[in-house]
Amino acid sequence: MIAARLRLLPRGVRAAAWIVGAYLVVLLAFAFATRTTGLLSPSGAPNVGVLALGAVFLVLRLAAYVVAPALLAYAGLGAIVSRAQAASSARHRGPGDGAVGRRRFR
């Protein structure tokens, strides 16, 4: 039921939701990973796993703060424009503009 409702959303909104969801999952994983170990060990050697998770975290953070709002704005503007075009075409359509039963006056 939830999957059917998600399919009704515009593609940009679904993509933004996936980005934010992935960001939240990686945020929790990064917080858990850095709770016990840091990016560097006391000897100065980097923890490669934590560094890789930190790189993924930074990329997803950038995507969540920049790309996701841009996708939402694009989807919102697309909805506004399509509704405005539909209203405009409905407003300019006259009674004899249909394809069936159109009369020609000479």
PAKEMAR-138052 format. One record per atom (N, C-alpha, C, O): residue in three letters; x, y, z. Coordinates in steps of 0.001 Angstrom, whole numbers, always signed. Layout:
BEGIN
rec r: Ala | x: X | y: Y | z: Z
...
// end
This chain:
BEGIN
rec r: Met | x: +818 | y: -1191 | z: +0
rec r: Met | x: +0 | y: +0 | z: +0
rec r: Met | x: +864 | y: +1258 | z: +0
rec r: Met | x: +554 | y: +2229 | z: -690
rec r: Ile | x: +1936 | y: +1239 | z: +765
rec r: Ile | x: +2823 | y: +2398 | z: +798
rec r: Ile | x: +3549 | y: +2536 | z: -531
rec r: Ile | x: +3745 | y: +3648 | z: -1020
rec r: Ala | x: +3950 | y: +1410 | z: -1117
rec r: Ala | x: +4646 | y: +1461 | z: -2407
rec r: Ala | x: +3742 | y: +2038 | z: -3489
rec r: Ala | x: +4202 | y: +2775 | z: -4361
rec r: Ala | x: +2448 | y: +1702 | z: -3433
rec r: Ala | x: +1515 | y: +2239 | z: -4432
rec r: Ala | x: +1369 | y: +3751 | z: -4277
rec r: Ala | x: +1267 | y: +4471 | z: -5270
rec r: Arg | x: +1359 | y: +4224 | z: -3055
rec r: Arg | x: +1264 | y: +5670 | z: -2828
rec r: Arg | x: +2538 | y: +6386 | z: -3249
rec r: Arg | x: +2487 | y: +7508 | z: -3754
rec r: Leu | x: +3689 | y: +5734 | z: -3041
rec r: Leu | x: +4949 | y: +6367 | z: -3433
rec r: Leu | x: +5064 | y: +6485 | z: -4944
rec r: Leu | x: +5702 | y: +7410 | z: -5444
rec r: Arg | x: +4455 | y: +5561 | z: -5676
rec r: Arg | x: +4506 | y: +5636 | z: -7139
rec r: Arg | x: +3727 | y: +6824 | z: -7677
rec r: Arg | x: +3985 | y: +7284 | z: -8790
rec r: Leu | x: +2775 | y: +7326 | z: -6896
rec r: Leu | x: +1990 | y: +8470 | z: -7328
rec r: Leu | x: +2754 | y: +9783 | z: -7220
rec r: Leu | x: +2381 | y: +10773 | z: -7850
rec r: Leu | x: +3814 | y: +9797 | z: -6428
rec r: Leu | x: +4610 | y: +11008 | z: -6267
rec r: Leu | x: +5453 | y: +11266 | z: -7512
rec r: Leu | x: +5840 | y: +10325 | z: -8205
rec r: Pro | x: +5740 | y: +12528 | z: -7798
rec r: Pro | x: +6641 | y: +12824 | z: -8920
rec r: Pro | x: +8029 | y: +12223 | z: -8690
rec r: Pro | x: +8444 | y: +11994 | z: -7554
rec r: Arg | x: +8725 | y: +11978 | z: -9781
rec r: Arg | x: +10035 | y: +11336 | z: -9714
rec r: Arg | x: +11039 | y: +12136 | z: -8887
rec r: Arg | x: +11852 | y: +11553 | z: -8170
rec r: Gly | x: +10988 | y: +13468 | z: -8980
rec r: Gly | x: +11907 | y: +14305 | z: -8209
rec r: Gly | x: +11683 | y: +14200 | z: -6716
rec r: Gly | x: +12636 | y: +14230 | z: -5939
rec r: Val | x: +10434 | y: +14078 | z: -6311
rec r: Val | x: +10118 | y: +13945 | z: -4887
rec r: Val | x: +10597 | y: +12590 | z: -4374
rec r: Val | x: +11145 | y: +12499 | z: -3276
rec r: Arg | x: +10390 | y: +11536 | z: -5167
rec r: Arg | x: +10876 | y: +10216 | z: -4756
rec r: Arg | x: +12393 | y: +10195 | z: -4653
rec r: Arg | x: +12940 | y: +9608 | z: -3719
rec r: Ala | x: +13080 | y: +10826 | z: -5595
rec r: Ala | x: +14544 | y: +10861 | z: -5554
rec r: Ala | x: +15028 | y: +11626 | z: -4324
rec r: Ala | x: +15983 | y: +11207 | z: -3670
rec r: Ala | x: +14379 | y: +12738 | z: -4009
rec r: Ala | x: +14756 | y: +13506 | z: -2819
rec r: Ala | x: +14525 | y: +12691 | z: -1557
rec r: Ala | x: +15327 | y: +12751 | z: -625
rec r: Ala | x: +13438 | y: +11932 | z: -1517
rec r: Ala | x: +13161 | y: +11096 | z: -343
rec r: Ala | x: +14218 | y: +10001 | z: -184
rec r: Ala | x: +14642 | y: +9703 | z: +933
rec r: Trp | x: +14640 | y: +9405 | z: -1297
rec r: Trp | x: +15686 | y: +8391 | z: -1233
rec r: Trp | x: +17015 | y: +8988 | z: -768
rec r: Trp | x: +17732 | y: +8362 | z: +12
rec r: Ile | x: +17344 | y: +10175 | z: -1232
rec r: Ile | x: +18598 | y: +10820 | z: -830
rec r: Ile | x: +18584 | y: +11109 | z: +665
rec r: Ile | x: +19550 | y: +10814 | z: +1368
rec r: Val | x: +17491 | y: +11683 | z: +1145
rec r: Val | x: +17406 | y: +12022 | z: +2571
rec r: Val | x: +17384 | y: +10752 | z: +3419
rec r: Val | x: +18001 | y: +10712 | z: +4483
rec r: Gly | x: +16682 | y: +9717 | z: +2962
rec r: Gly | x: +16663 | y: +8457 | z: +3701
rec r: Gly | x: +18043 | y: +7818 | z: +3786
rec r: Gly | x: +18449 | y: +7348 | z: +4849
rec r: Ala | x: +18761 | y: +7800 | z: +2673
rec r: Ala | x: +20121 | y: +7247 | z: +2673
rec r: Ala | x: +21038 | y: +8073 | z: +3561
rec r: Ala | x: +21892 | y: +7524 | z: +4258
rec r: Tyr | x: +20865 | y: +9393 | z: +3537
rec r: Tyr | x: +21665 | y: +10269 | z: +4389
rec r: Tyr | x: +21427 | y: +9954 | z: +5865
rec r: Tyr | x: +22377 | y: +9894 | z: +6645
rec r: Leu | x: +20186 | y: +9754 | z: +6247
rec r: Leu | x: +19884 | y: +9466 | z: +7651
rec r: Leu | x: +20463 | y: +8122 | z: +8085
rec r: Leu | x: +20950 | y: +7993 | z: +9208
rec r: Val | x: +20413 | y: +7126 | z: +7209
rec r: Val | x: +20978 | y: +5819 | z: +7536
rec r: Val | x: +22494 | y: +5923 | z: +7703
rec r: Val | x: +23053 | y: +5385 | z: +8659
rec r: Val | x: +23155 | y: +6613 | z: +6776
rec r: Val | x: +24614 | y: +6752 | z: +6860
rec r: Val | x: +24997 | y: +7640 | z: +8049
rec r: Val | x: +26038 | y: +7419 | z: +8668
rec r: Leu | x: +24182 | y: +8626 | z: +8370
rec r: Leu | x: +24432 | y: +9467 | z: +9554
rec r: Leu | x: +24432 | y: +8619 | z: +10816
rec r: Leu | x: +25322 | y: +8761 | z: +11654
rec r: Leu | x: +23452 | y: +7744 | z: +10962
rec r: Leu | x: +23423 | y: +6867 | z: +12137
rec r: Leu | x: +24608 | y: +5904 | z: +12149
rec r: Leu | x: +25207 | y: +5670 | z: +13199
rec r: Ala | x: +24945 | y: +5349 | z: +10996
rec r: Ala | x: +26086 | y: +4431 | z: +10917
rec r: Ala | x: +27388 | y: +5154 | z: +11243
rec r: Ala | x: +28237 | y: +4604 | z: +11944
rec r: Phe | x: +27559 | y: +6368 | z: +10751
rec r: Phe | x: +28774 | y: +7131 | z: +11018
rec r: Phe | x: +28853 | y: +7521 | z: +12491
rec r: Phe | x: +29928 | y: +7477 | z: +13090
rec r: Ala | x: +27721 | y: +7900 | z: +13071
rec r: Ala | x: +27714 | y: +8247 | z: +14496
rec r: Ala | x: +28058 | y: +7028 | z: +15342
rec r: Ala | x: +28794 | y: +7148 | z: +16321
rec r: Phe | x: +27540 | y: +5861 | z: +14982
rec r: Phe | x: +27854 | y: +4643 | z: +15714
rec r: Phe | x: +29314 | y: +4250 | z: +15524
rec r: Phe | x: +29964 | y: +3822 | z: +16478
rec r: Ala | x: +29840 | y: +4389 | z: +14307
rec r: Ala | x: +31223 | y: +3993 | z: +14036
rec r: Ala | x: +32221 | y: +4905 | z: +14734
rec r: Ala | x: +33257 | y: +4436 | z: +15203
rec r: Thr | x: +31933 | y: +6181 | z: +14812
rec r: Thr | x: +32878 | y: +7114 | z: +15430
rec r: Thr | x: +32682 | y: +7228 | z: +16939
rec r: Thr | x: +33392 | y: +7979 | z: +17608
rec r: Arg | x: +31725 | y: +6489 | z: +17466
rec r: Arg | x: +31521 | y: +6520 | z: +18920
rec r: Arg | x: +32659 | y: +5808 | z: +19635
rec r: Arg | x: +33085 | y: +6226 | z: +20712
rec r: Thr | x: +33148 | y: +4734 | z: +19033
rec r: Thr | x: +34202 | y: +3956 | z: +19676
rec r: Thr | x: +35576 | y: +4195 | z: +19040
rec r: Thr | x: +36595 | y: +4085 | z: +19721
rec r: Thr | x: +35614 | y: +4513 | z: +17766
rec r: Thr | x: +36889 | y: +4754 | z: +17094
rec r: Thr | x: +36836 | y: +6092 | z: +16378
rec r: Thr | x: +35768 | y: +6553 | z: +15976
rec r: Gly | x: +37967 | y: +6694 | z: +16227
rec r: Gly | x: +38035 | y: +7959 | z: +15522
rec r: Gly | x: +38516 | y: +7775 | z: +14102
rec r: Gly | x: +38708 | y: +6652 | z: +13636
rec r: Leu | x: +38709 | y: +8892 | z: +13416
rec r: Leu | x: +39226 | y: +8817 | z: +12060
rec r: Leu | x: +40691 | y: +8425 | z: +12040
rec r: Leu | x: +41162 | y: +7809 | z: +11084
rec r: Leu | x: +41404 | y: +8776 | z: +13084
rec r: Leu | x: +42818 | y: +8423 | z: +13211
rec r: Leu | x: +43017 | y: +7604 | z: +14480
rec r: Leu | x: +42355 | y: +7838 | z: +15491
rec r: Ser | x: +43929 | y: +6647 | z: +14417
rec r: Ser | x: +44273 | y: +5875 | z: +15611
rec r: Ser | x: +45309 | y: +6654 | z: +16414
rec r: Ser | x: +45891 | y: +7607 | z: +15896
rec r: Pro | x: +45551 | y: +6274 | z: +17662
rec r: Pro | x: +46550 | y: +7003 | z: +18460
rec r: Pro | x: +47946 | y: +7001 | z: +17842
rec r: Pro | x: +48737 | y: +7907 | z: +18103
rec r: Ser | x: +48252 | y: +6004 | z: +17036
rec r: Ser | x: +49574 | y: +5974 | z: +16398
rec r: Ser | x: +49630 | y: +6882 | z: +15174
rec r: Ser | x: +50705 | y: +7080 | z: +14607
rec r: Gly | x: +48504 | y: +7431 | z: +14759
rec r: Gly | x: +48474 | y: +8341 | z: +13621
rec r: Gly | x: +48035 | y: +7708 | z: +12331
rec r: Gly | x: +47894 | y: +8402 | z: +11324
rec r: Ala | x: +47812 | y: +6399 | z: +12326
rec r: Ala | x: +47364 | y: +5705 | z: +11113
rec r: Ala | x: +45851 | y: +5915 | z: +10959
rec r: Ala | x: +45106 | y: +5805 | z: +11933
rec r: Pro | x: +45406 | y: +6213 | z: +9749
rec r: Pro | x: +43969 | y: +6430 | z: +9557
rec r: Pro | x: +43186 | y: +5112 | z: +9564
rec r: Pro | x: +43680 | y: +4080 | z: +9109
rec r: Asn | x: +41982 | y: +5167 | z: +10077
rec r: Asn | x: +41049 | y: +4039 | z: +9984
rec r: Asn | x: +40358 | y: +4139 | z: +8629
rec r: Asn | x: +39512 | y: +5006 | z: +8411
rec r: Val | x: +40734 | y: +3230 | z: +7717
rec r: Val | x: +40259 | y: +3316 | z: +6338
rec r: Val | x: +38746 | y: +3131 | z: +6262
rec r: Val | x: +38087 | y: +3825 | z: +5488
rec r: Gly | x: +38189 | y: +2234 | z: +7029
rec r: Gly | x: +36753 | y: +1998 | z: +7000
rec r: Gly | x: +35960 | y: +3210 | z: +7453
rec r: Gly | x: +34949 | y: +3566 | z: +6848
rec r: Val | x: +36427 | y: +3842 | z: +8527
rec r: Val | x: +35740 | y: +5021 | z: +9035
rec r: Val | x: +35930 | y: +6198 | z: +8076
rec r: Val | x: +35020 | y: +7008 | z: +7899
rec r: Leu | x: +37106 | y: +6293 | z: +7462
rec r: Leu | x: +37332 | y: +7350 | z: +6473
rec r: Leu | x: +36430 | y: +7170 | z: +5248
rec r: Leu | x: +35893 | y: +8147 | z: +4726
rec r: Ala | x: +36263 | y: +5933 | z: +4792
rec r: Ala | x: +35384 | y: +5671 | z: +3642
rec r: Ala | x: +33938 | y: +5995 | z: +3999
rec r: Ala | x: +33215 | y: +6587 | z: +3198
rec r: Leu | x: +33519 | y: +5607 | z: +5200
rec r: Leu | x: +32162 | y: +5926 | z: +5641
rec r: Leu | x: +31985 | y: +7436 | z: +5783
rec r: Leu | x: +30919 | y: +7976 | z: +5487
rec r: Gly | x: +33045 | y: +8114 | z: +6241
rec r: Gly | x: +32987 | y: +9571 | z: +6338
rec r: Gly | x: +32885 | y: +10242 | z: +4983
rec r: Gly | x: +32203 | y: +11258 | z: +4845
rec r: Ala | x: +33556 | y: +9689 | z: +3975
rec r: Ala | x: +33461 | y: +10249 | z: +2619
rec r: Ala | x: +32057 | y: +10071 | z: +2057
rec r: Ala | x: +31508 | y: +10992 | z: +1452
rec r: Val | x: +31472 | y: +8886 | z: +2256
rec r: Val | x: +30091 | y: +8649 | z: +1809
rec r: Val | x: +29142 | y: +9584 | z: +2554
rec r: Val | x: +28203 | y: +10125 | z: +1970
rec r: Phe | x: +29397 | y: +9769 | z: +3851
rec r: Phe | x: +28570 | y: +10659 | z: +4660
rec r: Phe | x: +28627 | y: +12091 | z: +4131
rec r: Phe | x: +27595 | y: +12756 | z: +4046
rec r: Leu | x: +29811 | y: +12572 | z: +3777
rec r: Leu | x: +29940 | y: +13938 | z: +3260
rec r: Leu | x: +29247 | y: +14110 | z: +1910
rec r: Leu | x: +28611 | y: +15134 | z: +1660
rec r: Val | x: +29372 | y: +13111 | z: +1047
rec r: Val | x: +28714 | y: +13190 | z: -264
rec r: Val | x: +27200 | y: +13202 | z: -95
rec r: Val | x: +26510 | y: +13998 | z: -731
rec r: Leu | x: +26683 | y: +12322 | z: +760
rec r: Leu | x: +25239 | y: +12290 | z: +977
rec r: Leu | x: +24749 | y: +13531 | z: +1705
rec r: Leu | x: +23624 | y: +13977 | z: +1479
rec r: Arg | x: +25571 | y: +14089 | z: +2569
rec r: Arg | x: +25177 | y: +15324 | z: +3251
rec r: Arg | x: +25051 | y: +16468 | z: +2244
rec r: Arg | x: +24097 | y: +17245 | z: +2294
rec r: Leu | x: +26011 | y: +16563 | z: +1339
rec r: Leu | x: +25930 | y: +17575 | z: +291
rec r: Leu | x: +24692 | y: +17364 | z: -574
rec r: Leu | x: +23994 | y: +18317 | z: -920
rec r: Ala | x: +24426 | y: +16107 | z: -917
rec r: Ala | x: +23241 | y: +15808 | z: -1730
rec r: Ala | x: +21959 | y: +16135 | z: -971
rec r: Ala | x: +21006 | y: +16649 | z: -1557
rec r: Ala | x: +21929 | y: +15843 | z: +327
rec r: Ala | x: +20715 | y: +16094 | z: +1111
rec r: Ala | x: +20473 | y: +17587 | z: +1307
rec r: Ala | x: +19322 | y: +18019 | z: +1381
rec r: Tyr | x: +21535 | y: +18377 | z: +1393
rec r: Tyr | x: +21375 | y: +19812 | z: +1635
rec r: Tyr | x: +21288 | y: +20643 | z: +353
rec r: Tyr | x: +20786 | y: +21767 | z: +390
rec r: Val | x: +21764 | y: +20119 | z: -777
rec r: Val | x: +21767 | y: +20898 | z: -2016
rec r: Val | x: +20882 | y: +20265 | z: -3091
rec r: Val | x: +20016 | y: +20932 | z: -3657
rec r: Val | x: +21101 | y: +18991 | z: -3368
rec r: Val | x: +20407 | y: +18339 | z: -4482
rec r: Val | x: +18934 | y: +18075 | z: -4146
rec r: Val | x: +18060 | y: +18330 | z: -4974
rec r: Ala | x: +18654 | y: +17570 | z: -2949
rec r: Ala | x: +17273 | y: +17250 | z: -2584
rec r: Ala | x: +16363 | y: +18480 | z: -2611
rec r: Ala | x: +15270 | y: +18391 | z: -3171
rec r: Pro | x: +16756 | y: +19631 | z: -2033
rec r: Pro | x: +15889 | y: +20809 | z: -2160
rec r: Pro | x: +15716 | y: +21272 | z: -3606
rec r: Pro | x: +14648 | y: +21757 | z: -3979
rec r: Ala | x: +16756 | y: +21124 | z: -4415
rec r: Ala | x: +16632 | y: +21499 | z: -5826
rec r: Ala | x: +15645 | y: +20582 | z: -6540
rec r: Ala | x: +14857 | y: +21053 | z: -7360
rec r: Leu | x: +15671 | y: +19280 | z: -6247
rec r: Leu | x: +14718 | y: +18350 | z: -6841
rec r: Leu | x: +13290 | y: +18663 | z: -6404
rec r: Leu | x: +12362 | y: +18597 | z: -7210
rec r: Leu | x: +13116 | y: +19002 | z: -5131
rec r: Leu | x: +11777 | y: +19350 | z: -4639
rec r: Leu | x: +11266 | y: +20631 | z: -5286
rec r: Leu | x: +10089 | y: +20732 | z: -5633
rec r: Ala | x: +12157 | y: +21611 | z: -5448
rec r: Ala | x: +11748 | y: +22858 | z: -6104
rec r: Ala | x: +11388 | y: +22606 | z: -7561
rec r: Ala | x: +10414 | y: +23168 | z: -8063
rec r: Tyr | x: +12157 | y: +21771 | z: -8242
rec r: Tyr | x: +11879 | y: +21441 | z: -9636
rec r: Tyr | x: +10532 | y: +20728 | z: -9768
rec r: Tyr | x: +9743 | y: +21039 | z: -10661
rec r: Ala | x: +10274 | y: +19773 | z: -8875
rec r: Ala | x: +8996 | y: +19052 | z: -8924
rec r: Ala | x: +7833 | y: +19987 | z: -8609
rec r: Ala | x: +6776 | y: +19896 | z: -9234
rec r: Gly | x: +8024 | y: +20880 | z: -7648
rec r: Gly | x: +6961 | y: +21826 | z: -7303
rec r: Gly | x: +6671 | y: +22792 | z: -8428
rec r: Gly | x: +5509 | y: +23060 | z: -8736
rec r: Leu | x: +7714 | y: +23318 | z: -9044
rec r: Leu | x: +7509 | y: +24235 | z: -10163
rec r: Leu | x: +6892 | y: +23521 | z: -11365
rec r: Leu | x: +6078 | y: +24098 | z: -12086
rec r: Gly | x: +7280 | y: +22272 | z: -11576
rec r: Gly | x: +6680 | y: +21506 | z: -12662
rec r: Gly | x: +5187 | y: +21307 | z: -12449
rec r: Gly | x: +4409 | y: +21384 | z: -13399
rec r: Ala | x: +4781 | y: +21050 | z: -11210
rec r: Ala | x: +3360 | y: +20891 | z: -10907
rec r: Ala | x: +2608 | y: +22199 | z: -11097
rec r: Ala | x: +1492 | y: +22209 | z: -11618
rec r: Ile | x: +3216 | y: +23299 | z: -10675
rec r: Ile | x: +2575 | y: +24613 | z: -10818
rec r: Ile | x: +2407 | y: +24969 | z: -12293
rec r: Ile | x: +1350 | y: +25449 | z: -12701
rec r: Val | x: +3437 | y: +24737 | z: -13082
rec r: Val | x: +3385 | y: +25070 | z: -14507
rec r: Val | x: +2361 | y: +24204 | z: -15233
rec r: Val | x: +1614 | y: +24706 | z: -16073
rec r: Ser | x: +2318 | y: +22911 | z: -14922
rec r: Ser | x: +1357 | y: +22037 | z: -15608
rec r: Ser | x: -78 | y: +22403 | z: -15239
rec r: Ser | x: -969 | y: +22348 | z: -16087
rec r: Arg | x: -306 | y: +22772 | z: -13990
rec r: Arg | x: -1654 | y: +23194 | z: -13599
rec r: Arg | x: -2026 | y: +24519 | z: -14255
rec r: Arg | x: -3173 | y: +24720 | z: -14653
rec r: Ala | x: -1058 | y: +25420 | z: -14367
rec r: Ala | x: -1333 | y: +26703 | z: -15016
rec r: Ala | x: -1625 | y: +26501 | z: -16503
rec r: Ala | x: -2508 | y: +27160 | z: -17053
rec r: Gln | x: -901 | y: +25608 | z: -17149
rec r: Gln | x: -1158 | y: +25328 | z: -18555
rec r: Gln | x: -2515 | y: +24677 | z: -18752
rec r: Gln | x: -3212 | y: +24987 | z: -19718
rec r: Ala | x: -2902 | y: +23780 | z: -17854
rec r: Ala | x: -4207 | y: +23129 | z: -17961
rec r: Ala | x: -5322 | y: +24146 | z: -17750
rec r: Ala | x: -6333 | y: +24115 | z: -18451
rec r: Ala | x: -5142 | y: +25038 | z: -16796
rec r: Ala | x: -6161 | y: +26056 | z: -16546
rec r: Ala | x: -6242 | y: +27032 | z: -17709
rec r: Ala | x: -7330 | y: +27478 | z: -18075
rec r: Ser | x: -5103 | y: +27362 | z: -18287
rec r: Ser | x: -5088 | y: +28287 | z: -19412
rec r: Ser | x: -5756 | y: +27683 | z: -20635
rec r: Ser | x: -6512 | y: +28365 | z: -21327
rec r: Ser | x: -5487 | y: +26419 | z: -20909
rec r: Ser | x: -6098 | y: +25791 | z: -22077
rec r: Ser | x: -7596 | y: +25596 | z: -21852
rec r: Ser | x: -8371 | y: +25676 | z: -22805
rec r: Ala | x: -8013 | y: +25345 | z: -20627
rec r: Ala | x: -9441 | y: +25197 | z: -20339
rec r: Ala | x: -10154 | y: +26540 | z: -20456
rec r: Ala | x: -11315 | y: +26595 | z: -20861
rec r: Arg | x: -9471 | y: +27609 | z: -20107
rec r: Arg | x: -10055 | y: +28937 | z: -20164
rec r: Arg | x: -10227 | y: +29411 | z: -21599
rec r: Arg | x: -11185 | y: +30122 | z: -21899
rec r: His | x: -9319 | y: +29033 | z: -22489
rec r: His | x: -9353 | y: +29497 | z: -23868
rec r: His | x: -10128 | y: +28566 | z: -24791
rec r: His | x: -10268 | y: +28846 | z: -25981
rec r: Arg | x: -10621 | y: +27487 | z: -24263
rec r: Arg | x: -11371 | y: +26545 | z: -25081
rec r: Arg | x: -12818 | y: +27020 | z: -25159
rec r: Arg | x: -13475 | y: +27202 | z: -24134
rec r: Gly | x: -13287 | y: +27210 | z: -26328
rec r: Gly | x: -14654 | y: +27677 | z: -26530
rec r: Gly | x: -15605 | y: +26526 | z: -26768
rec r: Gly | x: -15181 | y: +25371 | z: -26795
rec r: Pro | x: -16884 | y: +26817 | z: -26942
rec r: Pro | x: -17851 | y: +25742 | z: -27132
rec r: Pro | x: -17686 | y: +25016 | z: -28468
rec r: Pro | x: -18075 | y: +23852 | z: -28566
rec r: Gly | x: -17141 | y: +25636 | z: -29475
rec r: Gly | x: -16986 | y: +24989 | z: -30773
rec r: Gly | x: -15581 | y: +24517 | z: -31040
rec r: Gly | x: -15249 | y: +24235 | z: -32192
rec r: Asp | x: -14731 | y: +24415 | z: -30023
rec r: Asp | x: -13337 | y: +24040 | z: -30231
rec r: Asp | x: -13095 | y: +22541 | z: -30190
rec r: Asp | x: -11969 | y: +22101 | z: -30425
rec r: Gly | x: -14096 | y: +21756 | z: -29905
rec r: Gly | x: -13908 | y: +20315 | z: -29829
rec r: Gly | x: -13688 | y: +19711 | z: -31200
rec r: Gly | x: -14064 | y: +20308 | z: -32208
rec r: Ala | x: -13084 | y: +18534 | z: -31250
rec r: Ala | x: -12804 | y: +17887 | z: -32529
rec r: Ala | x: -14073 | y: +17286 | z: -33129
rec r: Ala | x: -14174 | y: +17160 | z: -34350
rec r: Val | x: -15024 | y: +16920 | z: -32305
rec r: Val | x: -16258 | y: +16296 | z: -32777
rec r: Val | x: -17337 | y: +17355 | z: -32846
rec r: Val | x: -17518 | y: +18125 | z: -31902
rec r: Gly | x: -18051 | y: +17399 | z: -33950
rec r: Gly | x: -19171 | y: +18325 | z: -34076
rec r: Gly | x: -18772 | y: +19772 | z: -34236
rec r: Gly | x: -19530 | y: +20659 | z: -33846
rec r: Arg | x: -17639 | y: +20035 | z: -34783
rec r: Arg | x: -17184 | y: +21404 | z: -34958
rec r: Arg | x: -17869 | y: +22007 | z: -36189
rec r: Arg | x: -17871 | y: +21415 | z: -37268
rec r: Arg | x: -18427 | y: +23150 | z: -36011
rec r: Arg | x: -19116 | y: +23829 | z: -37123
rec r: Arg | x: -18218 | y: +24888 | z: -37739
rec r: Arg | x: -17449 | y: +25558 | z: -37049
rec r: Arg | x: -18330 | y: +25019 | z: -39021
rec r: Arg | x: -17597 | y: +26066 | z: -39707
rec r: Arg | x: -18603 | y: +27095 | z: -40240
rec r: Arg | x: -19554 | y: +26760 | z: -40946
rec r: Phe | x: -18366 | y: +28299 | z: -39892
rec r: Phe | x: -19235 | y: +29383 | z: -40361
rec r: Phe | x: -18543 | y: +30139 | z: -41460
rec r: Phe | x: -17357 | y: +30454 | z: -41360
rec r: Arg | x: -19299 | y: +30441 | z: -42542
rec r: Arg | x: -18737 | y: +31200 | z: -43652
rec r: Arg | x: -19468 | y: +32468 | z: -43830
rec r: Arg | x: -19139 | y: +33250 | z: -44722
// end
